[in-house]
Amino acid sequence: TDWRLDSPECKGVRPTPTILPHETQANLYPNVKTIPMSNPASTTKSFHSSIRLQPSEDLQQREQETICLRVACSRTDSGWAWDVLEIAFFSGSQSVKPLRYIESGNAGPGYNARDANGSGGMWGGRMDQNKKFYIGGEFAPGTVINRVVIREGEGKHRAGAPRMRLEKATRGKGVWRTVAGEFIAQENDNTYCFAFSDANDTKAILNPSALSAPSIPAVSAVSAVSAVPAVSAVSAVSAVSAVSAMSAVSLPQPRLPVFYRISCSKTKSGWAWDVHSLEFYSGMKRVKPSRYIESGNAGMGWDAKNVDSDNGGWWGGRQDGLGRFYIGGEFDPGTEITKVIIKEGGGQHKALRMRLEKATEANGEWKVVREGKQRDVKSEAASTSNLANGGKLQCQPVEYKYIGPIPSDTELVSKPSQKLKSQIHDVCYKSRLHARRKTPFVPDGKFYYAENCEGLWVCVSKACGKSTLTKTCKFVRARIEQAQRRLWGEFRSPKWSKDPGPMRIIVLDNRTNEQAGCIPELKDGSRGRNGTACPFVFTSREDFEHGVGGRVGSLTNHEMTHGSDMVIRQLVDPYFDNQVTTLWAAYCEKFRFRDNSTRVTALFDDGSQVDLGWKERYCYAAHNRDEFLAECHNVAQGLMIGVRDYELCNLSTPEQLILEMPDVWNLLHSHFNLPKA
């Protein structure tokens, strides 16, 4: 529906994407026969794990008046990642190391803020829950910092000097303030310096947060693979040496933008808000925000910037930590918004009442500019009777917007079988990969029991025992045919990865609580045991005993699929990237189901209420392209039998997958050994 704050509603529809043809396994991997196998035993519990970065050390023993400085930005060229090769702090001409580094978030193991130290590593920055990037450090009380130098990567994950600002806080006071001045480009476009004479010349920023020990968000193991940045090769030479000392200068106060947003406290579904487009007007002129802000979204491909009606996408809105929905943007100082046009999706994900709100960086307080009328869902309740009475859900394909420049065949490691629709994963581009190892990879015998499964290395920590190695190798050979296993040994990682490859499987011991950072290839504080971070496919010993989540082998098969996904895109067919995306867009709604334990009720100011039926939920397979592929492979292998969510979708068995999504089954059969069904 279209709903202006001052106009009636009208209906809208979603187009159906085209389903792409598949190729057979015989064509992709010639001279290889499919290995039939029976369904493994399974039980009823689901799982989802992640690799988490090592939390900061205990701050309780530290002084309460430590000084914190950070370089922050609200937007980068890519919109979702920020690559920083080095950040350095100076007191006069003397370099000062932080007591600890602070950050908004990162891409996973090997991309922590402390890696941006000029020694060849980098910070793969991600936004915090407030959609803000920052990297910095905490210093001892009384430390005087008067210069900060930052060196970015050369790819699209850059902020540039105009978007950066330096912020300061004292732990005891807990308010971040903007330091007056600006970053100045140095000898090259990637290095910037901020010099200042009086760090107390500051202005409070929007939504200041207390400086408690920072909560580093858990990074999805798959997301750390599918959303990692592309970075061109850069010299590891410290940018600090390229920057001459700058004398202290007095610089003007920064300009303060204004923020507008549309908010609502309730939707008809109670948990999601679908918005197809959002337009802001100042008088008769449409104005676009410099960046979008949002309460939350359904994952990659559903973020707020999709509401730009020129893009053709839509926002799959979710609530923030306080249960509110909102979407809006940041505008130039002095902008006055006089009209907003918002187009919502159909179905249950509509707002019951909307507000237009405004805030500035000067005070950080949201004020209501205008409030819309209460939506009359009483008259619409009849349209939900099919849900309330147990009717079948209508599952329509979603619209997916392919974005980014389409690469030429010469840019790719392998030639695509069909014309690409968009940019694809970094693992496909020749220029973005590590050089081949000078000597073949050999696992560290002091840490691992290892076996080369015809190209695919299986490395099991000695704490797991030799029996785990035997079980893992048998499991791998039964599901990945030999031709693809050989390609795992030829895989090269993108340059943002600490390890050049090959792709390999690593099994750690849950009994001794082994974590990702303990392996010889990393030797850092990376947390997590179950997940994929290129080129490592991590799994756990318990998955071969009683199963993680109660289904033996389900974790390993899921994560192994992510590894195969990257190998196939790099060395078999780059078109596999677009192909799986299109199938996910066509079928993700099939993984929506009614939760018969929860009903949704709309409440009104007059005390009345309307029953909107059972609450709707989604299986993990609907989350994004990568999870769709991995979870569908688990279904095809018979590893989701008995899992309640998938049973409610009638998609828990191989037979149901063939019936409901035959082209997905055929695609999986082209690349994996599946059981007879």
C-alpha positions as CSV (number, residue, x, y, z in Angstrom):
1,T,0.0,0.0,0.0
2,D,0.9,3.6,-0.6
3,W,0.4,5.7,2.5
4,R,1.3,9.4,2.6
5,L,0.9,11.2,5.9
6,D,-1.7,13.2,4.1
7,S,-3.2,10.9,1.4
8,P,-5.3,7.6,1.1
9,E,-3.9,4.1,0.5
10,C,-3.6,2.2,-2.7
11,K,-2.5,-1.3,-3.5
12,G,0.8,-2.6,-5.0
13,V,2.2,-5.9,-6.3
14,R,5.6,-7.6,-6.4
15,P,7.0,-8.9,-9.7
16,T,8.1,-12.6,-10.0
17,P,11.9,-13.1,-10.7
18,T,12.9,-15.5,-13.4
19,I,14.3,-19.0,-12.3
20,L,17.6,-19.7,-14.0
21,P,18.4,-23.1,-15.6
22,H,20.8,-25.5,-13.8
23,E,23.7,-27.6,-15.1
24,T,24.3,-31.3,-14.3
25,Q,27.1,-32.6,-12.2
26,A,28.3,-34.7,-15.1
27,N,28.9,-31.5,-17.2
28,L,30.6,-29.6,-14.4
29,Y,32.7,-32.5,-13.0
30,P,33.2,-35.0,-15.9
31,N,34.1,-38.7,-15.4
32,V,32.8,-38.7,-11.8
33,K,30.0,-40.9,-10.6
34,T,27.5,-39.9,-7.9
35,I,27.9,-41.8,-4.7
36,P,24.6,-42.9,-3.3
37,M,24.1,-42.7,0.5
38,S,21.5,-43.3,3.1
39,N,20.0,-40.6,5.3
40,P,22.0,-40.0,8.5
41,A,20.1,-40.3,11.8
42,S,18.6,-37.0,12.9
43,T,16.7,-35.5,15.8
44,T,14.7,-32.4,16.3
45,K,16.9,-29.6,17.4
46,S,18.1,-26.7,15.2
47,F,21.4,-24.8,15.4
48,H,23.1,-21.6,14.4
49,S,26.6,-20.8,15.5
50,S,29.0,-17.9,14.9
51,I,32.6,-17.0,15.2
52,R,33.0,-14.3,17.8
53,L,35.9,-12.0,18.4
54,Q,37.8,-12.2,21.7
55,P,36.2,-9.8,24.2
56,S,38.2,-7.0,25.7
57,E,40.1,-7.8,28.9
58,D,38.5,-7.0,32.2
59,L,38.3,-3.2,32.6
60,Q,37.3,-3.2,36.3
61,Q,40.9,-2.7,37.4
62,R,41.6,0.3,35.2
63,E,41.4,3.9,36.2
64,Q,38.0,5.5,35.6
65,E,39.3,8.6,33.9
66,T,41.2,7.0,31.0
67,I,41.1,8.9,27.7
68,C,39.4,7.5,24.6
69,L,39.9,8.7,21.1
70,R,38.3,7.3,18.0
71,V,37.9,8.1,14.3
72,A,34.3,7.8,13.3
73,C,32.3,7.9,10.1
74,S,28.6,7.3,9.3
75,R,29.1,6.2,5.7
76,T,31.7,4.7,3.4
77,D,31.7,4.3,-0.4
78,S,30.5,0.7,-0.1
79,G,27.9,1.5,2.6
80,W,28.6,-1.5,4.8
81,A,32.4,-1.9,5.4
82,W,35.4,0.2,6.2
83,D,39.0,-1.0,5.5
84,V,41.7,0.6,7.7
85,L,45.3,-0.5,7.2
86,E,46.8,1.6,10.0
87,I,45.8,4.0,12.7
88,A,48.5,5.8,14.8
89,F,48.3,8.3,17.7
90,F,51.0,10.9,18.5
91,S,52.0,13.0,21.4
92,G,54.2,15.6,19.7
93,S,56.5,13.5,17.5
94,Q,56.3,10.5,19.8
95,S,54.0,7.6,18.8
96,V,51.7,6.4,21.6
97,K,50.2,2.9,21.7
98,P,46.7,2.6,23.1
99,L,46.1,0.5,26.3
100,R,43.5,-1.3,24.1
101,Y,41.8,-0.7,20.8
102,I,38.1,0.0,20.4
103,E,36.0,-0.5,17.4
104,S,32.4,-0.6,16.1
105,G,32.7,-4.2,14.8
106,N,34.6,-6.2,12.3
107,A,34.5,-8.9,9.6
108,G,35.6,-11.8,11.8
109,P,38.9,-13.5,12.8
110,G,42.0,-11.6,11.7
111,Y,40.2,-8.3,11.1
112,N,40.3,-6.8,14.6
113,A,41.1,-3.1,15.3
114,R,44.4,-4.1,16.8
115,D,45.4,-5.5,13.3
116,A,45.5,-2.0,11.9
117,N,49.0,-1.4,13.3
118,G,51.0,-0.9,10.1
119,S,52.5,-4.4,10.1
120,G,50.6,-5.7,7.1
121,G,47.3,-6.5,8.7
122,M,44.1,-4.5,8.5
123,W,40.8,-3.7,10.3
124,G,37.8,-5.0,8.3
125,G,35.4,-2.6,9.9
126,R,31.7,-3.1,10.3
127,M,29.0,-0.8,11.7
128,D,27.7,-1.0,15.3
129,Q,24.0,-1.3,16.1
130,N,23.6,2.4,15.5
131,K,24.9,2.1,11.9
132,K,28.2,3.9,12.7
133,F,31.8,3.0,12.0
134,Y,34.6,3.8,14.4
135,I,38.1,2.7,15.4
136,G,40.3,4.1,18.1
137,G,42.0,3.5,21.4
138,E,42.0,4.0,25.1
139,F,44.9,5.8,26.8
140,A,46.2,6.2,30.3
141,P,44.9,9.2,32.3
142,G,46.8,12.4,31.5
143,T,48.0,11.2,28.1
144,V,48.2,14.2,25.6
145,I,47.4,13.2,22.1
146,N,47.6,16.0,19.5
147,R,47.8,14.1,16.2
148,V,46.0,11.1,14.7
149,V,47.0,9.5,11.4
150,I,44.8,7.0,9.6
151,R,45.5,5.0,6.4
152,E,42.6,3.4,4.5
153,G,42.6,0.6,2.0
154,E,42.4,1.2,-1.7
155,G,39.1,-0.5,-2.5
156,K,35.5,0.7,-2.3
157,H,35.4,0.4,1.5
158,R,36.7,3.9,2.2
159,A,35.3,6.9,4.0
160,G,37.5,9.7,2.8
161,A,38.4,12.8,4.8
162,P,35.1,14.7,4.5
163,R,33.2,11.9,6.2
164,M,35.6,11.3,9.1
165,R,35.6,13.0,12.4
166,L,37.7,12.6,15.5
167,E,35.8,12.0,18.7
168,K,37.0,12.0,22.3
169,A,35.5,10.8,25.6
170,T,36.6,10.3,29.2
171,R,35.6,6.9,30.6
172,G,34.3,8.4,33.9
173,K,32.0,10.9,32.1
174,G,30.9,8.6,29.3
175,V,30.0,11.1,26.5
176,W,31.6,11.1,23.1
177,R,32.3,14.6,21.8
178,T,33.5,15.7,18.4
179,V,37.0,17.3,18.3
180,A,36.9,20.5,16.3
181,G,38.9,20.3,13.1
182,E,39.1,18.0,10.1
183,F,41.3,15.3,8.6
184,I,43.7,16.5,5.9
185,A,44.9,14.3,3.1
186,Q,48.7,13.6,3.1
187,E,51.1,12.3,0.4
188,N,48.5,10.0,-1.1
189,D,44.8,9.7,-1.2
190,N,44.6,6.9,1.4
191,T,46.4,8.6,4.3
192,Y,44.9,11.4,6.4
193,C,46.1,13.4,9.4
194,F,44.2,15.2,12.1
195,A,46.2,17.7,14.2
196,F,44.7,19.7,17.0
197,S,45.9,22.0,19.8
198,D,43.0,21.8,22.3
199,A,41.3,18.4,22.6
200,N,38.8,20.0,24.9
201,D,37.4,22.2,22.1
202,T,34.6,19.7,21.4
203,K,30.8,19.4,20.8
204,A,28.5,16.6,21.9
205,I,27.4,14.2,19.2
206,L,24.0,12.7,18.4
207,N,23.0,9.8,20.7
208,P,26.1,9.7,22.9
209,S,26.7,6.4,24.5
210,A,28.2,5.5,27.9
211,L,31.8,4.2,27.8
212,S,31.2,0.9,29.5
213,A,33.3,-2.0,28.3
214,P,32.4,-2.1,24.6
215,S,30.2,-5.0,23.5
216,I,31.8,-6.4,20.4
217,P,29.0,-7.9,18.4
218,A,29.0,-11.6,17.5
219,V,29.9,-11.9,13.8
220,S,28.1,-14.6,11.9
221,A,30.6,-17.1,10.6
222,V,29.0,-17.0,7.2
223,S,28.5,-13.4,7.1
224,A,32.2,-13.0,7.8
225,V,32.7,-14.8,4.5
226,S,29.9,-13.5,2.3
227,A,30.3,-9.8,3.4
228,V,34.0,-9.4,3.7
229,P,35.6,-6.3,2.0
230,A,37.5,-6.2,-1.3
231,V,40.9,-4.6,-1.0
232,S,43.6,-4.1,-3.5
233,A,47.2,-4.9,-2.6
234,V,48.7,-2.2,-0.5
235,S,52.2,-1.6,0.8
236,A,52.7,-2.5,4.4
237,V,54.9,0.6,4.9
238,S,53.7,2.6,7.8
239,A,51.8,5.7,6.8
240,V,53.2,7.5,9.8
241,S,56.6,7.7,8.2
242,A,55.1,9.4,5.2
243,V,53.4,12.1,7.3
244,S,55.4,15.0,8.5
245,A,54.7,16.4,11.9
246,M,52.1,19.0,11.8
247,S,52.0,22.0,14.1
248,A,49.0,22.5,16.3
249,V,46.3,24.5,14.5
250,S,43.0,26.0,15.4
251,L,40.2,24.7,13.2
252,P,36.5,25.6,12.9
253,Q,33.7,23.7,14.5
254,P,32.2,20.9,12.2
255,R,28.9,21.4,10.5
256,L,26.0,19.7,12.2
257,P,23.5,17.7,10.0
258,V,19.8,17.2,10.7
259,F,18.0,13.9,10.9
260,Y,14.5,12.9,9.9
261,R,12.8,9.6,10.3
262,I,9.4,7.9,10.1
263,S,8.7,5.8,13.1
264,C,6.1,3.5,14.5
265,S,5.7,1.5,17.7
266,K,3.5,-1.3,16.2
267,T,2.9,-3.1,13.0
268,K,0.1,-5.5,12.0
269,S,2.4,-8.5,12.2
270,G,4.0,-7.2,15.4
271,W,7.6,-8.0,14.3
272,A,8.3,-6.6,10.8
273,W,7.7,-3.5,8.7
274,D,8.0,-3.7,4.9
275,V,8.7,-0.4,3.1
276,H,9.2,-0.3,-0.7
277,S,10.0,3.4,-1.1
278,L,10.5,6.5,1.0
279,E,10.7,10.1,-0.4
280,F,11.4,13.3,1.5
281,Y,10.4,16.7,0.2
282,S,11.4,20.3,1.1
283,G,8.7,22.4,-0.4
284,M,8.2,21.1,-4.0
285,K,11.8,19.7,-4.2
286,R,12.6,16.1,-3.4
287,V,15.7,15.8,-1.2
288,K,17.7,12.6,-0.7
289,P,19.6,11.8,2.5
290,S,23.3,11.6,2.6
291,R,22.8,8.3,4.4
292,Y,19.9,6.2,5.7
293,I,19.2,5.3,9.3
294,E,17.1,2.4,10.5
295,S,16.0,0.5,13.6
296,G,17.1,-2.8,12.1
297,N,16.6,-5.1,9.1
298,A,16.1,-8.7,8.0
299,G,19.7,-9.1,6.8
300,M,21.9,-8.5,3.8
301,G,19.8,-7.2,0.9
302,W,17.1,-5.7,3.1
303,D,18.7,-2.6,4.5
304,A,17.3,0.9,4.6
305,K,19.0,2.3,1.5
306,N,16.7,0.1,-0.6
307,V,13.8,2.5,-0.1
308,D,15.3,4.9,-2.6
309,S,12.6,4.5,-5.2
310,D,15.3,4.7,-7.9
311,N,16.8,1.5,-6.7
312,G,13.8,-0.8,-7.0
313,G,14.5,-2.6,-3.7
314,W,12.7,-2.5,-0.3
315,W,13.4,-2.4,3.4
316,G,12.7,-5.5,5.5
317,G,12.4,-3.5,8.7
318,R,13.0,-4.9,12.2
319,Q,12.7,-3.4,15.7
320,D,15.5,-1.9,17.6
321,G,16.4,-2.9,21.2
322,L,13.5,-0.9,22.6
323,G,10.9,-2.4,20.3
324,R,10.6,0.6,17.9
325,F,10.6,0.6,14.1
326,Y,12.0,3.6,12.3
327,I,13.6,4.5,9.0
328,G,14.9,7.8,7.8
329,G,18.0,9.7,6.9
330,E,20.7,12.3,7.5
331,F,20.4,15.6,5.7
332,D,22.5,18.8,5.2
333,P,22.3,21.4,8.0
334,G,19.3,23.6,7.8
335,T,17.2,21.2,5.7
336,E,13.4,21.4,6.5
337,I,11.3,18.4,5.5
338,T,7.7,19.5,4.7
339,K,6.3,16.3,3.1
340,V,7.1,12.5,3.2
341,I,5.7,9.9,0.8
342,I,6.1,6.3,2.0
343,K,5.1,3.1,0.1
344,E,4.6,0.0,2.3
345,G,4.5,-3.6,1.3
346,G,1.4,-5.7,1.3
347,G,0.4,-8.3,3.9
348,Q,0.8,-8.0,7.6
349,H,4.0,-5.9,7.8
350,K,2.3,-2.5,7.8
351,A,2.5,0.3,10.4
352,L,-0.5,0.9,12.6
353,R,0.5,4.6,13.2
354,M,3.4,6.6,11.8
355,R,5.2,9.6,13.1
356,L,7.6,12.0,11.4
357,E,10.4,12.9,13.8
358,K,13.4,15.2,13.7
359,A,16.7,15.5,15.6
360,T,20.0,17.4,15.3
361,E,23.5,16.5,16.5
362,A,23.3,19.5,18.8
363,N,21.0,17.8,21.3
364,G,20.4,14.3,20.0
365,E,16.7,14.4,21.0
366,W,14.0,13.2,18.6
367,K,10.9,15.5,18.4
368,V,7.6,14.7,16.7
369,V,7.0,16.9,13.7
370,R,3.7,15.3,12.6
371,E,1.7,12.2,13.5
372,G,-0.5,10.2,11.1
373,K,-3.9,8.7,11.9
374,Q,-4.4,5.3,13.4
375,R,-4.7,2.7,10.7
376,D,-8.2,1.1,10.8
377,V,-7.2,-2.5,11.0
378,K,-10.6,-3.4,12.4
379,S,-12.0,-3.2,8.9
380,E,-9.0,-5.1,7.5
381,A,-9.3,-8.0,10.1
382,A,-11.4,-10.1,7.7
383,S,-8.5,-10.3,5.3
384,T,-6.4,-12.2,8.0
385,S,-9.1,-14.8,8.7
386,N,-7.3,-17.3,6.6
387,L,-4.4,-17.2,9.0
388,A,-6.5,-17.2,12.1
389,N,-8.5,-20.2,10.9
390,G,-5.4,-22.2,9.8
391,G,-5.4,-21.4,6.1
392,K,-2.3,-22.0,4.0
393,L,0.2,-19.1,3.7
394,Q,0.5,-17.5,0.3
395,C,4.2,-17.5,-0.5
396,Q,5.1,-15.0,-3.2
397,P,8.6,-14.5,-4.6
398,V,10.4,-11.4,-3.4
399,E,11.9,-8.8,-5.6
400,Y,15.7,-8.8,-5.6
401,K,17.8,-5.9,-7.0
402,Y,21.1,-6.9,-8.5
403,I,23.7,-4.2,-7.8
404,G,27.3,-3.3,-8.7
405,P,29.4,-3.3,-11.9
406,I,29.3,-6.5,-13.9
407,P,32.9,-7.9,-14.3
408,S,34.4,-8.8,-17.6
409,D,35.5,-12.4,-18.2
410,T,39.1,-11.3,-18.2
411,E,38.7,-10.1,-14.6
412,L,37.6,-13.5,-13.4
413,V,39.5,-16.7,-12.5
414,S,37.0,-18.8,-14.4
415,K,34.6,-18.0,-17.3
416,P,30.9,-17.8,-16.3
417,S,28.5,-20.2,-17.9
418,Q,26.0,-17.4,-18.5
419,K,26.0,-13.6,-18.5
420,L,26.4,-12.2,-15.0
421,K,23.8,-9.8,-13.6
422,S,25.9,-7.9,-11.0
423,Q,29.2,-7.8,-9.2
424,I,30.0,-11.0,-7.4
425,H,32.1,-12.3,-4.5
426,D,35.7,-11.3,-4.2
427,V,36.9,-14.9,-4.5
428,C,36.1,-14.7,-8.2
429,Y,38.4,-11.8,-9.2
430,K,42.0,-12.5,-10.2
431,S,43.3,-9.2,-8.9
432,R,41.8,-9.6,-5.5
433,L,43.5,-12.9,-4.6
434,H,46.6,-13.8,-2.7
435,A,49.5,-15.1,-4.9
436,R,49.9,-18.8,-4.9
437,R,52.0,-20.3,-2.0
438,K,55.6,-20.8,-3.0
439,T,55.5,-24.2,-1.2
440,P,52.4,-26.3,-0.8
441,F,50.4,-26.1,2.4
442,V,51.3,-28.7,5.0
443,P,49.4,-28.8,8.3
444,D,51.4,-28.3,11.5
445,G,52.0,-31.8,12.9
446,K,52.4,-30.5,16.4
447,F,48.8,-29.3,16.6
448,Y,46.9,-31.4,14.0
449,Y,46.1,-34.9,13.0
450,A,45.6,-34.3,9.3
451,E,44.7,-36.1,6.0
452,N,44.6,-34.9,2.5
453,C,41.3,-36.1,1.0
454,E,42.5,-36.0,-2.7
455,G,43.1,-32.2,-2.5
456,L,40.9,-31.2,0.4
457,W,42.8,-31.0,3.7
458,V,41.0,-32.2,6.9
459,C,42.8,-30.9,9.9
460,V,41.8,-32.2,13.4
461,S,43.2,-30.8,16.6
462,K,45.0,-33.5,18.5
463,A,42.7,-32.8,21.5
464,C,39.9,-34.3,19.4
465,G,41.7,-37.6,18.8
466,K,42.5,-39.7,15.7
467,S,39.0,-41.2,15.6
468,T,37.5,-37.8,14.8
469,L,39.8,-37.5,11.8
470,T,38.6,-40.8,10.5
471,K,35.0,-39.9,10.9
472,T,35.4,-36.4,9.3
473,C,37.3,-37.8,6.2
474,K,34.6,-40.4,5.7
475,F,31.9,-37.8,6.0
476,V,33.6,-35.4,3.5
477,R,34.3,-38.1,0.9
478,A,30.7,-39.2,1.0
479,R,29.3,-35.8,0.2
480,I,31.9,-34.0,-1.9
481,E,33.0,-35.8,-5.0
482,Q,36.7,-36.1,-5.9
483,A,36.8,-33.5,-8.6
484,Q,35.5,-30.8,-6.3
485,R,37.8,-31.9,-3.5
486,R,40.8,-31.4,-5.8
487,L,39.6,-27.8,-6.4
488,W,39.6,-27.1,-2.6
489,G,43.3,-27.7,-2.8
490,E,43.7,-25.1,-5.6
491,F,41.6,-22.4,-3.9
492,R,43.2,-19.0,-3.2
493,S,41.8,-16.6,-0.6
494,P,41.1,-12.9,-1.2
495,K,43.9,-10.5,0.0
496,W,41.8,-9.4,3.0
497,S,42.3,-12.9,4.4
498,K,45.2,-13.6,6.7
499,D,45.8,-17.0,5.1
500,P,46.3,-17.4,1.3
501,G,44.6,-20.9,1.2
502,P,43.8,-23.6,0.3
503,M,40.3,-24.0,1.5
504,R,40.3,-26.6,4.3
505,I,38.2,-28.1,7.1
506,I,39.4,-27.6,10.7
507,V,37.8,-29.6,13.6
508,L,38.3,-28.3,17.2
509,D,37.6,-29.9,20.5
510,N,34.5,-28.7,22.4
511,R,35.5,-30.6,25.6
512,T,38.6,-28.4,26.1
513,N,36.8,-25.3,24.7
514,E,39.3,-24.8,21.8
515,Q,38.6,-21.6,19.9
516,A,39.4,-20.4,16.3
517,G,42.4,-18.3,17.4
518,C,44.3,-21.3,18.9
519,I,45.1,-22.8,15.5
520,P,48.7,-22.3,14.3
521,E,47.6,-20.4,11.2
522,L,46.0,-17.6,13.3
523,K,47.5,-17.6,16.8
524,D,45.3,-14.7,17.9
525,G,42.3,-14.1,20.1
526,S,39.6,-15.1,17.6
527,R,36.6,-16.6,19.3
528,G,34.3,-19.3,18.0
529,R,34.5,-22.9,17.0
530,N,31.7,-23.5,14.5
531,G,31.7,-21.3,11.4
532,T,33.4,-20.4,8.2
533,A,36.0,-17.6,7.8
534,C,37.8,-17.9,4.5
535,P,39.8,-20.2,4.0
536,F,38.9,-22.0,7.2
537,V,35.8,-24.2,7.6
538,F,35.5,-24.7,11.3
539,T,33.5,-27.4,12.9
540,S,33.4,-29.2,16.2
541,R,34.3,-32.7,17.5
542,E,30.8,-33.0,19.1
543,D,29.2,-32.9,15.6
544,F,30.5,-36.4,14.9
545,E,29.5,-37.7,18.4
546,H,25.9,-36.6,19.2
547,G,25.7,-33.6,16.8
548,V,25.6,-29.8,17.4
549,G,22.0,-29.2,18.0
550,G,21.3,-33.0,18.2
551,R,21.8,-33.8,14.5
552,V,25.0,-35.7,13.7
553,G,26.9,-34.0,10.9
554,S,24.5,-31.1,10.4
555,L,26.9,-28.4,11.5
556,T,29.8,-29.8,9.4
557,N,27.6,-30.2,6.3
558,H,26.3,-26.6,6.7
559,E,29.7,-25.0,7.0
560,M,31.3,-27.3,4.4
561,T,28.6,-26.0,2.0
562,H,29.9,-22.4,2.5
563,G,33.4,-23.6,1.7
564,S,32.2,-25.4,-1.5
565,D,30.2,-22.3,-2.4
566,M,33.4,-20.2,-2.6
567,V,35.3,-22.9,-4.4
568,I,32.6,-23.3,-7.0
569,R,32.4,-19.6,-7.7
570,Q,36.1,-19.2,-8.1
571,L,37.1,-22.4,-9.9
572,V,34.0,-23.8,-11.6
573,D,31.4,-21.2,-12.5
574,P,31.2,-17.6,-11.2
575,Y,27.6,-17.5,-12.4
576,F,26.8,-19.8,-9.5
577,D,26.9,-16.6,-7.4
578,N,23.9,-15.0,-9.3
579,Q,22.2,-18.4,-9.8
580,V,21.8,-19.1,-6.1
581,T,20.8,-15.5,-5.4
582,T,17.9,-15.8,-7.9
583,L,16.7,-19.1,-6.4
584,W,16.8,-17.7,-2.9
585,A,14.7,-14.7,-4.0
586,A,12.2,-17.0,-5.7
587,Y,11.8,-19.5,-2.8
588,C,12.8,-17.7,0.5
589,E,9.1,-17.1,1.3
590,K,8.5,-20.9,1.3
591,F,10.4,-20.9,4.5
592,R,7.8,-18.7,6.2
593,F,5.5,-20.5,8.6
594,R,2.9,-19.8,11.3
595,D,4.1,-20.2,14.9
596,N,1.0,-21.8,16.5
597,S,2.4,-20.9,20.0
598,T,2.0,-17.2,19.5
599,R,-0.9,-15.1,18.3
600,V,-0.7,-11.5,17.1
601,T,-3.2,-8.9,18.5
602,A,-3.5,-5.3,17.5
603,L,-4.2,-2.9,20.5
604,F,-5.9,0.5,20.2
605,D,-6.0,3.7,22.2
606,D,-9.6,3.1,23.0
607,G,-8.8,-0.2,24.7
608,S,-10.2,-2.4,21.9
609,Q,-8.2,-5.1,20.1
610,V,-8.3,-7.2,17.0
611,D,-6.9,-10.8,16.7
612,L,-4.7,-10.9,13.6
613,G,-4.0,-14.6,13.8
614,W,-0.9,-16.7,14.4
615,K,2.5,-15.0,14.4
616,E,4.5,-15.6,11.2
617,R,8.2,-16.6,11.4
618,Y,11.0,-17.6,9.0
619,C,13.4,-20.5,9.0
620,Y,17.1,-19.7,8.9
621,A,17.2,-20.7,5.2
622,A,15.3,-17.5,4.4
623,H,18.0,-15.3,6.0
624,N,20.2,-14.7,2.9
625,R,21.6,-16.3,-0.2
626,D,24.5,-18.1,1.6
627,E,22.3,-19.6,4.4
628,F,19.6,-20.6,1.8
629,L,22.2,-22.7,0.0
630,A,23.6,-24.3,3.1
631,E,20.3,-25.1,4.7
632,C,18.8,-26.5,1.5
633,H,21.9,-28.7,1.2
634,N,21.2,-29.9,4.8
635,V,17.6,-30.7,3.7
636,A,18.8,-32.5,0.6
637,Q,21.1,-34.7,2.8
638,G,18.3,-35.6,5.1
639,L,19.8,-33.7,8.0
640,M,16.7,-31.5,8.8
641,I,14.2,-34.4,9.4
642,G,12.4,-33.7,12.7
643,V,13.4,-30.0,12.8
644,R,10.1,-28.3,13.8
645,D,10.5,-25.0,11.8
646,Y,11.2,-26.8,8.6
647,E,8.5,-29.4,9.2
648,L,6.0,-26.5,9.5
649,C,7.1,-25.3,6.1
650,N,6.8,-28.9,4.6
651,L,10.5,-28.6,3.7
652,S,12.3,-30.9,6.1
653,T,13.0,-34.0,3.9
654,P,14.7,-34.5,0.5
655,E,11.4,-35.6,-1.0
656,Q,9.7,-32.4,0.0
657,L,12.6,-30.4,-1.4
658,I,12.3,-32.1,-4.8
659,L,8.5,-31.5,-4.8
660,E,8.6,-27.8,-3.7
661,M,11.9,-26.6,-5.3
662,P,13.0,-29.0,-8.0
663,D,15.5,-26.6,-9.5
664,V,17.2,-26.2,-6.2
665,W,17.5,-29.9,-5.8
666,N,18.9,-30.2,-9.4
667,L,21.5,-27.4,-8.7
668,L,22.6,-29.1,-5.5
669,H,22.8,-32.5,-7.3
670,S,25.1,-30.8,-9.9
671,H,27.8,-30.1,-7.2
672,F,27.2,-32.6,-4.3
673,N,26.6,-36.3,-3.8
674,L,23.0,-36.5,-2.6
675,P,21.1,-39.5,-1.3
676,K,18.5,-41.2,-3.5
677,A,15.1,-39.7,-2.9
